[in-house]
Amino acid sequence: MKKSDLTCPVCHAGYRRIELTTQRGAKGEYRCLLCNEVLETFDGSTDVAIRLTVQPEKTFETSLRSN
């Protein structure tokens, strides 16, 4: 078993990744739960589980208008 962390390059959400090298998994891809960016593509050679651990704060820009 291998444990590692992933960070979304777009929204900076943090994920925990666990890979079971002794089991085959499903082919496919994993997308960020917050912004839908592709984080990893799986070939099915190992079983991988990914879990959201750190949800970044959303910041909103406000523009001030002069009257």
C-alpha positions in Angstrom: 0.0 0.0 0.0 1.3 3.5 -0.9 -0.1 6.7 0.6 0.5 10.1 -0.8 -1.2 13.5 -1.1 -2.5 15.3 -4.2 -3.2 19.0 -4.7 -5.5 20.3 -7.4 -3.5 22.7 -9.6 -6.5 24.8 -10.3 -8.4 25.3 -7.0 -5.7 23.9 -4.6 -8.0 21.4 -2.9 -6.1 18.7 -1.0 -6.6 15.0 -1.4 -5.3 11.8 0.2 -4.4 9.1 -2.3 -4.1 5.4 -1.3 -2.9 2.9 -3.9 -3.1 -0.9 -3.4 -0.5 -2.4 -5.7 -1.6 -5.9 -4.9 -5.1 -5.4 -6.4 -6.2 -4.5 -9.9 -8.5 -1.5 -10.2 -10.8 0.2 -12.7 -9.7 2.2 -15.7 -10.9 5.8 -15.7 -10.1 9.2 -14.3 -10.5 11.1 -11.1 -11.7 14.7 -11.2 -11.5 17.4 -8.5 -14.8 17.5 -6.6 -14.7 21.3 -6.5 -13.6 22.5 -9.9 -13.8 19.3 -12.1 -10.1 19.4 -13.1 -8.7 16.0 -14.0 -6.3 15.0 -11.2 -5.3 11.5 -12.3 -6.0 8.9 -15.1 -6.1 5.3 -14.1 -4.9 2.4 -16.3 -6.4 -0.3 -14.0 -3.1 -1.9 -13.1 -3.6 -1.0 -9.4 -6.5 -0.1 -7.2 -6.5 3.6 -6.2 -8.7 5.5 -3.7 -8.7 9.3 -3.5 -10.4 11.3 -0.7 -10.9 15.1 -0.3 -9.1 16.2 2.8 -8.7 19.9 2.5 -11.3 22.1 0.9 -9.8 25.6 0.1 -11.6 28.7 1.1 -13.5 30.3 -1.7 -12.5 33.9 -2.2 -14.7 36.4 -4.0 -13.4 39.5 -5.6 -15.6 42.6 -5.2 -15.2 45.6 -7.3 -15.8 49.0 -5.8 -17.5 51.5 -8.1 -17.0 55.2 -7.7 -20.2 57.2 -7.9 
